[in-house]
Amino acid sequence: MKDDRRHPFRDSQEDAATANRIPDTPQTRAPAYRLAFTDTDFMMREELRPVRLQLELLKPELIMDERGIESTIVMFGGARIPAPENKDSAKTPYLAELTRYYDEARKFAYEMTERSMQDYGRQNVICTGGGPGVMEAGNRGAHEAGGQSIGLNIVLPHEQAPNAYVTPDLAFNFHYFAIRKMHFLMRAKAVCVFPGGFGTLDEMFEALTLIQTKRMAKIPFILFGCEFWREIINWDRLKEAGTISPEDLDLVSFVETAAEAAAVIDGWDYEAC
């Protein structure tokens, strides 16, 4: 590892290695003697939650900075939507129909990644939740285009691993949903939402709320699957009830295909927003 220290002090890794070679005595075996930053029991204490939040925000940020990633295109969508070649594994007939959006996600990610590579892969890098289903399709399309893509995994009660198409050096794992959501949006230049469940809805509405309240810049917000989204959410009723403003519906574009989504992005005036 290159030594790029800018101070004269002893390196923390050197001290951590030295601490493992100290004499074995009652004092050195005591938890109090462990170096704080190598002491897992200490780091897991309730009082250290603010530190863990900070670390979880900082680690992916530093790595993406080091990789030169300046902006992303975020793809949300259902983990249970299989690839068309595996549609027989779908749990319901409707889910089997939704496999067409796996293909559209894959095509869209492929095209966006081809464009990204013209700028050395720094701009509009595909970013997904790193799991199966639509997330896999996004990372797969980027991989097939020969580019890199990001996977923001989350620890869940059941075992899971990042899909095989996430760029290994950009596969991150999170404990805190809130910090994961921040990383989804911190570099986002477009958000694409495919059919999905509670997780997809949560991510979609949180991002929309940030844009609606002007806490986040207005960017292309594209929903794949007109029939799906209009059936599960009565957008017009929200407007009629007055719980949202009529112009809030203009924040969202509905599309069916990757080509239509690309056209929304191409026609977007980022400077005006």
C-alpha positions as CSV (number, residue, x, y, z in Angstrom):
1,M,0.0,0.0,0.0
2,K,1.3,3.4,-0.9
3,D,2.3,5.5,2.0
4,D,0.7,8.9,1.5
5,R,0.7,10.1,5.1
6,R,0.9,13.8,5.5
7,H,1.9,13.9,9.2
8,P,4.9,12.6,11.2
9,F,2.9,10.3,13.5
10,R,3.0,6.6,13.7
11,D,0.5,4.9,11.4
12,S,-2.7,3.4,13.1
13,Q,-2.2,0.1,11.2
14,E,1.3,-0.2,12.7
15,D,0.0,0.3,16.2
16,A,-2.8,-2.2,15.6
17,A,-0.3,-4.8,14.5
18,T,2.0,-4.0,17.4
19,A,-1.0,-4.3,19.9
20,N,-1.5,-7.9,18.7
21,R,2.1,-8.8,19.6
22,I,2.2,-7.5,23.2
23,P,2.9,-9.8,26.2
24,D,-0.1,-11.9,27.4
25,T,-0.9,-10.6,30.9
26,P,-4.1,-10.0,32.9
27,Q,-3.9,-6.3,32.0
28,T,-3.5,-6.8,28.3
29,R,-6.3,-9.4,28.2
30,A,-8.7,-7.0,29.8
31,P,-11.2,-5.4,27.3
32,A,-10.3,-1.9,28.6
33,Y,-6.8,-2.3,27.2
34,R,-7.9,-2.9,23.6
35,L,-7.3,-0.1,21.1
36,A,-10.7,1.6,20.8
37,F,-10.8,1.5,17.0
38,T,-10.1,-2.3,16.9
39,D,-12.5,-3.1,19.7
40,T,-15.6,-4.6,18.1
41,D,-17.5,-4.9,21.4
42,F,-16.8,-1.2,22.1
43,M,-17.8,-0.1,18.6
44,M,-21.1,-2.0,18.9
45,R,-22.2,-0.2,22.1
46,E,-25.4,1.8,22.0
47,E,-23.6,5.0,22.8
48,L,-21.4,4.5,19.6
49,R,-24.4,4.6,17.2
50,P,-23.5,8.2,16.1
51,V,-20.0,7.0,15.2
52,R,-21.3,4.0,13.3
53,L,-23.7,6.2,11.3
54,Q,-20.8,8.5,10.4
55,L,-18.6,5.6,9.4
56,E,-21.4,4.1,7.2
57,L,-21.8,7.5,5.5
58,L,-18.1,8.1,5.1
59,K,-16.8,4.7,3.8
60,P,-18.8,4.5,0.5
61,E,-18.3,8.2,0.0
62,L,-14.5,7.9,0.1
63,I,-14.4,4.8,-2.1
64,M,-16.7,6.4,-4.7
65,D,-14.5,9.6,-4.7
66,E,-11.4,7.4,-5.1
67,R,-13.1,5.7,-8.1
68,G,-13.8,9.1,-9.6
69,I,-17.6,8.6,-9.7
70,E,-19.2,12.0,-10.0
71,S,-22.9,11.2,-10.7
72,T,-25.2,8.2,-10.8
73,I,-28.5,7.0,-12.4
74,V,-30.5,5.2,-9.7
75,M,-32.6,2.2,-10.4
76,F,-35.2,1.1,-7.8
77,G,-37.4,-2.0,-8.4
78,G,-38.7,-5.3,-7.1
79,A,-36.3,-8.0,-5.9
80,R,-39.0,-10.6,-6.8
81,I,-39.2,-9.9,-10.5
82,P,-37.2,-12.7,-12.2
83,A,-35.4,-12.6,-15.5
84,P,-37.7,-13.5,-18.5
85,E,-35.8,-16.8,-18.9
86,N,-36.8,-17.6,-15.3
87,K,-40.4,-16.4,-15.4
88,D,-41.7,-19.9,-14.5
89,S,-40.3,-19.3,-11.0
90,A,-42.5,-16.2,-10.5
91,K,-44.9,-16.7,-7.6
92,T,-47.9,-15.2,-9.4
93,P,-49.0,-14.9,-13.0
94,Y,-48.9,-11.1,-12.7
95,L,-45.3,-11.3,-11.5
96,A,-44.5,-13.4,-14.5
97,E,-45.9,-10.6,-16.7
98,L,-43.7,-8.1,-15.0
99,T,-40.5,-9.9,-16.2
100,R,-40.7,-7.6,-19.3
101,Y,-39.5,-4.8,-17.0
102,Y,-36.4,-6.9,-16.1
103,D,-35.5,-6.7,-19.8
104,E,-36.2,-3.0,-20.0
105,A,-34.1,-2.3,-16.9
106,R,-31.3,-4.3,-18.5
107,K,-31.5,-2.4,-21.8
108,F,-31.7,0.9,-20.1
109,A,-28.7,0.3,-17.9
110,Y,-26.7,-1.0,-21.0
111,E,-27.4,2.2,-22.9
112,M,-26.7,4.5,-20.0
113,T,-23.4,2.7,-19.3
114,E,-22.3,3.0,-22.9
115,R,-22.9,6.7,-22.6
116,S,-21.1,6.9,-19.3
117,M,-18.0,5.2,-20.7
118,Q,-17.6,8.0,-23.2
119,D,-16.8,10.1,-20.2
120,Y,-14.4,7.5,-18.7
121,G,-17.2,6.0,-16.5
122,R,-17.4,8.9,-14.1
123,Q,-20.8,10.3,-15.0
124,N,-24.2,8.6,-14.8
125,V,-23.0,5.4,-13.3
126,I,-25.8,2.8,-12.7
127,C,-26.6,2.5,-9.0
128,T,-29.0,-0.2,-7.7
129,G,-29.8,-1.8,-4.3
130,G,-27.4,-4.6,-5.4
131,G,-29.9,-7.4,-4.9
132,P,-31.9,-9.7,-7.3
133,G,-34.7,-8.9,-9.6
134,V,-34.8,-5.5,-11.2
135,M,-31.6,-4.6,-9.3
136,E,-29.8,-7.5,-10.9
137,A,-31.1,-6.4,-14.3
138,G,-29.6,-2.9,-13.8
139,N,-26.2,-4.2,-12.8
140,R,-26.3,-6.8,-15.5
141,G,-26.9,-4.3,-18.2
142,A,-24.0,-2.2,-17.0
143,H,-21.7,-5.2,-16.9
144,E,-22.7,-6.3,-20.4
145,A,-21.9,-2.9,-21.7
146,G,-18.4,-3.3,-20.2
147,G,-18.8,-0.6,-17.5
148,Q,-18.9,-0.4,-13.8
149,S,-22.0,-0.2,-11.6
150,I,-22.8,0.3,-7.9
151,G,-24.7,-2.0,-5.5
152,L,-25.9,-0.7,-2.2
153,N,-26.8,-3.9,-0.3
154,I,-28.5,-3.9,3.1
155,V,-28.3,-6.5,5.9
156,L,-31.7,-8.2,6.1
157,P,-32.9,-11.0,8.5
158,H,-32.6,-13.6,5.7
159,E,-29.2,-14.2,4.1
160,Q,-28.5,-12.5,0.9
161,A,-25.5,-11.5,-1.2
162,P,-24.9,-8.9,-3.9
163,N,-25.9,-10.0,-7.4
164,A,-23.1,-11.3,-9.5
165,Y,-23.0,-8.2,-11.8
166,V,-22.2,-5.5,-9.3
167,T,-18.6,-4.2,-9.7
168,P,-16.8,-5.8,-6.7
169,D,-15.1,-2.7,-5.6
170,L,-18.4,-0.9,-5.6
171,A,-20.4,-3.4,-3.7
172,F,-21.3,-1.8,-0.4
173,N,-23.2,-3.2,2.6
174,F,-25.3,-1.2,5.0
175,H,-26.8,-1.6,8.4
176,Y,-28.7,1.7,8.4
177,F,-31.5,2.2,5.8
178,A,-31.3,5.9,6.2
179,I,-27.6,6.1,5.3
180,R,-28.2,3.8,2.4
181,K,-31.0,6.1,1.1
182,M,-28.6,9.1,1.4
183,H,-26.1,7.3,-0.8
184,F,-28.7,6.5,-3.4
185,L,-29.5,10.2,-3.9
186,M,-26.3,12.1,-3.1
187,R,-25.0,11.7,-6.7
188,A,-28.2,11.0,-8.5
189,K,-28.9,12.7,-11.8
190,A,-32.0,10.6,-12.5
191,V,-34.1,8.1,-10.6
192,C,-35.9,5.2,-12.4
193,V,-38.5,3.2,-10.5
194,F,-39.7,-0.1,-11.7
195,P,-42.6,-2.2,-10.3
196,G,-41.8,-3.4,-6.8
197,G,-43.1,-3.8,-3.3
198,F,-42.8,-2.0,0.1
199,G,-39.1,-1.3,-0.3
200,T,-39.5,0.2,-3.8
201,L,-42.5,2.3,-2.6
202,D,-40.5,3.5,0.4
203,E,-37.5,4.6,-1.7
204,M,-39.7,6.2,-4.4
205,F,-41.8,8.3,-2.0
206,E,-38.9,9.4,0.1
207,A,-37.1,10.7,-3.0
208,L,-40.2,12.3,-4.3
209,T,-40.8,14.1,-1.0
210,L,-37.3,15.5,-1.0
211,I,-37.9,16.9,-4.5
212,Q,-41.4,18.1,-3.7
213,T,-40.1,20.0,-0.7
214,K,-37.1,21.3,-2.6
215,R,-34.7,19.6,-0.2
216,M,-33.2,18.0,-3.4
217,A,-32.8,19.4,-6.9
218,K,-35.5,18.4,-9.4
219,I,-34.2,15.6,-11.6
220,P,-35.8,13.2,-14.1
221,F,-38.0,10.9,-12.0
222,I,-39.1,8.0,-14.3
223,L,-41.6,5.3,-13.5
224,F,-41.5,2.2,-15.7
225,G,-44.9,0.5,-16.0
226,C,-47.8,3.0,-16.6
227,E,-50.6,0.4,-15.8
228,F,-48.8,-0.9,-12.7
229,W,-48.3,2.5,-11.1
230,R,-51.7,3.9,-12.0
231,E,-53.4,0.8,-10.6
232,I,-51.6,0.7,-7.2
233,I,-51.5,4.5,-6.7
234,N,-54.4,6.8,-7.5
235,W,-52.4,9.8,-8.4
236,D,-55.3,11.9,-9.6
237,R,-57.2,11.2,-6.4
238,L,-54.3,12.6,-4.4
239,K,-54.5,15.8,-6.5
240,E,-58.4,16.0,-6.2
241,A,-58.2,15.5,-2.5
242,G,-55.8,18.4,-2.2
243,T,-53.2,16.3,-0.4
244,I,-50.7,17.1,-3.2
245,S,-50.6,20.1,-5.5
246,P,-51.5,19.6,-9.2
247,E,-48.0,20.5,-10.2
248,D,-46.6,17.7,-8.0
249,L,-47.7,15.3,-10.6
250,D,-45.4,17.0,-13.1
251,L,-42.4,15.6,-11.0
252,V,-43.1,12.1,-12.4
253,S,-42.7,10.7,-16.0
254,F,-44.4,7.4,-16.9
255,V,-42.7,5.2,-19.5
256,E,-42.8,1.6,-20.8
257,T,-39.5,1.2,-22.5
258,A,-35.8,2.0,-22.0
259,A,-35.9,4.1,-25.2
260,E,-38.7,6.3,-23.7
261,A,-36.7,6.7,-20.4
262,A,-33.6,7.7,-22.3
263,A,-35.7,10.3,-24.2
264,V,-36.9,11.8,-20.9
265,I,-33.3,12.2,-19.7
266,D,-32.1,13.6,-23.1
267,G,-34.8,16.2,-23.0
268,W,-34.1,17.3,-19.5
269,D,-32.9,20.8,-18.8
270,Y,-30.7,20.3,-15.8
271,E,-29.6,24.0,-15.7
272,A,-33.2,25.2,-15.5
273,C,-33.8,23.0,-12.4
